[in-house]
Amino acid sequence: MAKKKGDGFQSAAGLIRYFDQEDDKALKINPWLVVGMCVGSAVIVSVLAVVWPT
């Protein structure tokens, strides 16, 4: 059975068009804030594990 050789480019072009759009209404978060929240969560969990062992 013959295979089509053009499907990959069309689907990739659609993804590029989809991800290339900027949404002005989207919530924008600073990446360092996300890193800080992850580190803070890890510290809180570690402290709770020492204070309140199971």
Secondary structure by P-SEA (a helix, b strand, c coil): ccccccaaaaaaaaaaaaaaccccccccccaaaaaaaaaaaaaaaaaaaaaccc
